[in-house]
């Protein structure tokens, strides 16, 4: 289990320095990624050593030095200690993901969500993953269900190259199909009315691209798994805010629908939440 960083560093750093430490960090394969404040940066080697002592599988520690930016959702990383590399293989639910953390976006924090969707997928379904990244949702679904096909779209060529490597490692040839391009253009050109289920795991684009998710669904309807970020002040319900926003959009698009499931996946900052809606679309 990933331990909170302040607990790991208790007794190693002075108590008055611990207040400047970010508690969370990511482990992707054998790479740990830290976030450092201006004050805690001087302790980077000590923090990295402590993490490697707790997580014996970690061979590299990197520090994130910028927010996530751009269409490819990249972040600037600095080498701290261990092997000087950014490429690794991440393991999850018996699946292997090829990941280069400097060239592709990947979050290990959604692993429960990936399996939740895989358990919903039905035999023979065709799935369109509009924002596949390195193919995590796609590979987990392909390995843990009997779907017919998972079309996996991403605009980042490096991400698509990593999907191809993961397809080989997991032996899901023909079941997961990597497609390079902007999801709306790929769907308009090649994937109209083909899907039983559409995944939209990119909160920054999901609302804008919702009409194209509907376009990908079969005439008989199907499911859209919609992800969004929402801000909610005290007394506000982030789930209700997203639900209302999406329902209004679907009504405007003259779509018959229901939203039988929604939940907060995680907090992403003060009063910010990542939300998922499972949307049933009817013919």
Secondary structure as UniProt FT lines:
FT   HELIX           5..9
FT   TURN            11..12
FT   HELIX           15..18
FT   TURN            19..20
FT   STRAND          26..28
FT   TURN            29..30
FT   STRAND          31..35
FT   TURN            38..39
FT   HELIX           40..43
FT   HELIX           44..54
FT   TURN            56..57
FT   STRAND          60..64
FT   TURN            70..73
FT   STRAND          77..82
FT   STRAND          87..92
FT   TURN            93..94
FT   STRAND          95..100
FT   TURN            101..103
FT   HELIX           108..110
FT   HELIX           111..120
FT   TURN            123..124
FT   STRAND          126..129
FT   TURN            130..131
FT   TURN            133..135
FT   HELIX           136..144
FT   STRAND          149..154
FT   HELIX           157..170
FT   TURN            174..175
FT   STRAND          176..180
FT   HELIX           183..190
FT   TURN            192..193
FT   STRAND          197..200
FT   HELIX           203..216
FT   TURN            219..220
FT   STRAND          221..231
FT   TURN            234..235
FT   HELIX           238..252
FT   TURN            253..254
FT   STRAND          257..269
FT   TURN            270..271
FT   STRAND          272..282
//
